[in-house]
Amino acid sequence: MSDLVRVGRVGKPHGLDGSFFVERGSEDEERFAVGASLHVDGEPAKVVASKSSRGRPVIRLDREAPRGAELAVP
């Protein structure tokens, strides 16, 4: 049994720096703030860049995240 709660999925890329849209993202903006810890398909990652585009979160992590991967928090 996992102790992680899904807060979104890796969506389409945004720009050339590895940023991506968060699909079905949590309404809690702090989940995607710079410095926040997330799990990508169960593996830890940190948010290193965060912004919004068309009302949706756009983030970049400290490691690669495949499109469709689950984003979760403990």
N, C-alpha and C positions, 0 to 999 in steps of 0.2 A: 504494500500500500504506500502510495506516494504522499509526502507531506507538502507537495507543491500545489499552488492554485494558479490556474491559467489566467493571464492578464492580456493575452493577445497572440498574434501570429506574425511571423516575418512576412511582409508584403513585398510589393514591387520596389525595385531600386529607385532611389531619388538622388540624382547627381552622380558624380564620378568618384566620390570619396568613400564609398561603402555604406552610405546612409540608406535607409529603407523606410517605407511607410509601415506603420503598425496596423495590421488588419484586426478588426473587432477588438480594439484596445480598451483597456479599463478607462473609466471616466476619471479616475484618480491620477491627475497629472504628475504627482510625485513619483509614481511608478516608473516614469520615463525620464526623470530629471537627470542631469549630469551627475555622475557619481553613484547612481542607484545600482543595486545588484539585482540581476535577473538570472534566470536559468534558461538556456536555449536547449530544448530537447533534453533537459536534465543536467546539462553542463553549465557551471557558473560563468558569468560574463558581467562586465561593468559597462554602463552607458557612458560614452566619452563625448558625445555631442547630442543635442536635443533641440528640436524646433518644431514648428507646426506649419503645415501647408494645407490650405483649403479646410481648415478645422480638424485635421487629422495629425496625430503625432508622427514625426519623422525622427528616427534616432540612428546613431552609429554606435556599435559596440567595440570592445577592445579585441574582438576576434571575429572571424567570419561566421555568418549565420545563414544557412541555406533557406531559400524561399519556402514558405510553408511551415517552417519549424515553429514549434510551440514556445511561447515566452511565458515564464511562470515565476512566481515568488514563493518563498516558504510560508 
